[in-house]
Amino acid sequence: MSHHLNPSELEALLLRSIDQRYEAKAAQSLADYIFSNHLFQSFQPGFLDFSYRYREEIANYLSDEQHLAALSTYCIRSTKNYTYQRNQFINFPQFYDELLLAQYHDFLLQLKNALEQADTIEDLANLYAAVLQKHHERLRLILSSYCAAYQPGDLQKNPLLKTVPCAEYSPQFQLHLLGLDTAELADPILDIGCGESGNLVTYLRENGRIAIGLDRLVPALPNFVQQDWFAFDFGSARWGTIIAHQSFSTHFIHTHLHNSEKAQKYARLYMSLLSSLKLGGKFCYAPGLPFIEAHNEKTADYTVTKTIIEADKTLGIGEVFYSTIVERIA
Ligand SMILES: C[S@@+](CC[C@H](N)C(=O)[O-])C[C@H]1O[C@@H](n2cnc3c(N)ncnc32)[C@H](O)[C@@H]1O
């Protein structure tokens, strides 16, 4: 047995093992996660040998509350990434963060107990199998309860278990689709749902604009805010331009089609976004939102301009996919 790993080397290897676990499950869907338990109840090859070899160091590492908290946070971020990559319409609120935190904390403590109890690698394999089975069952329950709360009924048919990946686009593509010209945008610019790479915000800043990105997953750079739209304070008369390319409105439409109660929250947020615009400020988004724009088209406070892009094949909201610019004029 080797004793040559210092805590930071050990931590790097543990984080790598977590990444490998998600990579190994890359081909699986969320429906597999709920209905094909056996696919998730095993560790990747090599993890057993690694953890048996360094069992004392790992158990010591896991005895420290700060290490446990850091590893749990890393696991939660990876789990959320994994989930959102498979269906972008899932969005765990704070309450689910708390459930996940409690679960990962407990899981890591149980791994520590297994490492302390095992006398042989076979013992460890058996203990790990039991711990992983329980862990997967609980995570499965957390995801199922989220899906059932979103849309009650037969879980097999739940829309959140379908694969709806989340793509990110080049700045040029986004600006073109929204019909925007960088030089004509009014500062400050807020990109809501800017994506984990924040491409458009970086591009706008490189072109001298004052731009900020907001998303639940953002790059670790200045001018990006990692927060849920529903928790962010957009303020009043603050933004020259708000951009939402295939983000806020895509989610609004999905919710409108599947969960009318939650759609009210989107409608309220839509109105706060409009009142956070300065006079002359614009909210630019695609796809368009026919069911709410009709209301603003009738008021004297805003103008609504729609540009048809192409036939809609995915969202089921009608014949067309269009971009919208709402300008605050009063
Ligand atoms: C399809 S991606 C589009 C990214 C970017 N606008 C682009 O076109 O490349 C949608 C983005 O919305 C973000 N998102 C979804 N729901 C969110 C929420 N409630 N709060 C913050 N961001 C959210 C996702 O994390 C994702 O990055």
The ligand as an SDF file (V2000), in Angstrom:
LIG
                    3D

 27 29  0  0  0  0  0  0  0  0999 V2000
  -30.0250   26.7070  -24.9000 C   0  0  0  0  0  0  0  0  0  0  0  0
  -28.9960   27.5130  -23.7260 S   0  0  0  0  0  0  0  0  0  0  0  0
  -28.6850   29.0080  -24.6430 C   0  0  0  0  0  0  0  0  0  0  0  0
  -27.3850   29.6570  -24.2670 C   0  0  0  0  0  0  0  0  0  0  0  0
  -27.0540   30.9360  -25.0610 C   0  0  0  0  0  0  0  0  0  0  0  0
  -28.0590   31.9700  -24.9350 N   0  0  0  0  0  0  0  0  0  0  0  0
  -26.7980   30.6150  -26.5070 C   0  0  0  0  0  0  0  0  0  0  0  0
  -27.6480   30.8820  -27.3370 O   0  0  0  0  0  0  0  0  0  0  0  0
  -25.7190   30.0640  -26.7900 O   0  0  0  0  0  0  0  0  0  0  0  0
  -30.1580   28.0380  -22.4500 C   0  0  0  0  0  0  0  0  0  0  0  0
  -29.4880   28.5780  -21.1880 C   0  0  0  0  0  0  0  0  0  0  0  0
  -30.5010   28.9980  -20.2630 O   0  0  0  0  0  0  0  0  0  0  0  0
  -30.0190   28.7320  -18.9470 C   0  0  0  0  0  0  0  0  0  0  0  0
  -31.1230   28.6700  -17.9860 N   0  0  0  0  0  0  0  0  0  0  0  0
  -32.2130   27.8780  -18.0600 C   0  0  0  0  0  0  0  0  0  0  0  0
  -33.0220   28.0910  -17.0070 N   0  0  0  0  0  0  0  0  0  0  0  0
  -32.4130   29.0530  -16.2480 C   0  0  0  0  0  0  0  0  0  0  0  0
  -32.7730   29.7150  -15.0410 C   0  0  0  0  0  0  0  0  0  0  0  0
  -33.9200   29.4310  -14.4010 N   0  0  0  0  0  0  0  0  0  0  0  0
  -31.9320   30.6470  -14.5510 N   0  0  0  0  0  0  0  0  0  0  0  0
  -30.7810   30.9550  -15.1940 C   0  0  0  0  0  0  0  0  0  0  0  0
  -30.3900   30.3660  -16.3550 N   0  0  0  0  0  0  0  0  0  0  0  0
  -31.2060   29.4230  -16.8710 C   0  0  0  0  0  0  0  0  0  0  0  0
  -29.3210   27.3980  -19.1120 C   0  0  0  0  0  0  0  0  0  0  0  0
  -28.4000   27.1510  -18.0570 O   0  0  0  0  0  0  0  0  0  0  0  0
  -28.6390   27.5470  -20.4740 C   0  0  0  0  0  0  0  0  0  0  0  0
  -27.3220   28.0080  -20.3540 O   0  0  0  0  0  0  0  0  0  0  0  0
  1  2  1  0
  2  3  1  0
  2 10  1  0
  3  4  1  0
  4  5  1  0
  5  6  1  0
  5  7  1  0
  7  8  2  0
  7  9  1  0
 10 11  1  0
 11 12  1  0
 11 26  1  0
 12 13  1  0
 13 14  1  0
 13 24  1  0
 14 15  1  0
 14 23  1  0
 15 16  2  0
 16 17  1  0
 17 18  1  0
 17 23  2  0
 18 19  1  0
 18 20  2  0
 20 21  1  0
 21 22  2  0
 22 23  1  0
 24 25  1  0
 24 26  1  0
 26 27  1  0
M  CHG  2   2   1   9  -1
M  END
$$$$
